[in-house]
Amino acid sequence: MSKKLAVLLSSVMFFALTTGSAFAADAVATGGWFGTEKATKYFAYFLALGLAVYGGTQGQSKAAAVALEGIARNPSAADKIQTPMILALALMESLVIFALISTFLV
């Protein structure tokens, strides 16, 4: 199993387990939590959040690696590479934060 797949599966399992324990009070009140529409909805939300975070980190790491490689090959182009890289990293991070906020709001 590749390292990326292992990280993805472990994050999905983490969100699935923490979602179940976070709403334990509802489970006691209704007599059962798993298999309900609410459980499926929360699992889907946190799965989407996990995928968004995974994709964002992969994109950021690739962008930073390519930018640093470009700077290493041509140090005089550092100014032209650094500013767009920082802008791209900020936009990628804002998408991940948007996914986090929208998951918790829903």
C-alpha positions as CSV (number, residue, x, y, z in Angstrom):
1,M,0.0,0.0,0.0
2,S,1.4,3.4,-0.9
3,K,2.0,6.0,1.7
4,K,-0.5,8.4,0.2
5,L,-3.3,5.8,0.2
6,A,-2.4,4.9,3.8
7,V,-2.7,8.6,4.9
8,L,-6.0,9.0,3.1
9,L,-7.5,5.9,4.6
10,S,-6.3,6.7,8.1
11,S,-7.7,10.2,7.9
12,V,-11.1,8.8,6.7
13,M,-11.1,6.4,9.6
14,F,-10.2,9.1,12.0
15,F,-13.0,11.4,10.9
16,A,-15.5,8.5,10.9
17,L,-14.5,7.5,14.5
18,T,-14.5,11.1,15.9
19,T,-17.8,11.9,14.3
20,G,-19.5,9.0,16.1
21,S,-18.2,9.9,19.5
22,A,-18.9,13.7,19.0
23,F,-22.6,13.1,18.8
24,A,-22.9,10.4,21.5
25,A,-25.6,12.4,23.4
26,D,-27.9,12.2,20.3
27,A,-27.3,8.5,20.2
28,V,-28.5,8.0,23.8
29,A,-31.6,10.1,23.2
30,T,-32.7,8.4,20.0
31,G,-31.7,4.8,21.0
32,G,-29.1,4.4,18.2
33,W,-26.9,6.5,16.0
34,F,-25.4,4.4,13.3
35,G,-27.4,3.8,10.1
36,T,-29.4,6.9,10.5
37,E,-29.6,9.7,7.9
38,K,-27.8,12.1,10.3
39,A,-24.9,9.7,10.6
40,T,-24.5,9.3,6.9
41,K,-24.7,13.0,6.4
42,Y,-21.9,13.7,9.0
43,F,-19.8,10.9,7.6
44,A,-20.1,12.4,4.1
45,Y,-19.2,15.9,5.4
46,F,-16.1,14.8,7.2
47,L,-15.1,12.6,4.4
48,A,-15.3,15.6,2.0
49,L,-13.3,17.6,4.5
50,G,-10.6,14.9,4.7
51,L,-10.3,14.7,0.9
52,A,-10.1,18.5,0.7
53,V,-7.3,18.7,3.3
54,Y,-5.5,15.8,1.6
55,G,-5.8,17.5,-1.8
56,G,-4.7,20.9,-0.5
57,T,-1.6,19.5,1.2
58,Q,-0.6,17.5,-1.9
59,G,-1.0,20.6,-4.0
60,Q,0.9,22.9,-1.6
61,S,3.8,20.5,-1.3
62,K,4.1,20.0,-5.1
63,A,3.9,23.8,-5.7
64,A,6.6,24.5,-3.1
65,A,8.8,21.7,-4.4
66,V,8.6,22.9,-7.9
67,A,9.2,26.5,-7.0
68,L,12.2,25.7,-4.8
69,E,13.6,23.5,-7.6
70,G,13.2,26.4,-10.1
71,I,14.9,28.8,-7.7
72,A,17.8,26.2,-7.2
73,R,18.3,26.0,-10.9
74,N,18.1,29.7,-11.5
75,P,18.7,31.8,-8.4
76,S,18.3,35.1,-10.2
77,A,14.7,34.2,-10.9
78,A,13.8,33.9,-7.2
79,D,11.9,37.2,-7.1
80,K,9.8,36.2,-10.1
81,I,9.0,32.7,-8.7
82,Q,8.5,33.5,-5.0
83,T,5.6,36.0,-5.2
84,P,3.4,33.8,-7.4
85,M,4.2,30.8,-5.3
86,I,3.1,32.5,-2.1
87,L,-0.1,33.7,-3.8
88,A,-0.8,30.2,-5.0
89,L,-0.2,28.7,-1.6
90,A,-2.5,31.3,0.0
91,L,-5.3,30.4,-2.5
92,M,-4.9,26.7,-1.9
93,E,-5.0,27.2,1.9
94,S,-8.1,29.4,1.6
95,L,-9.9,26.6,-0.3
96,V,-9.1,24.1,2.5
97,I,-10.3,26.6,5.1
98,F,-13.4,27.2,3.1
99,A,-14.0,23.4,3.1
100,L,-13.5,23.3,6.9
101,I,-15.9,26.2,7.6
102,S,-18.6,24.9,5.2
103,T,-18.4,21.4,6.8
104,F,-18.9,22.7,10.3
105,L,-21.7,25.1,9.2
106,V,-23.7,22.3,7.6
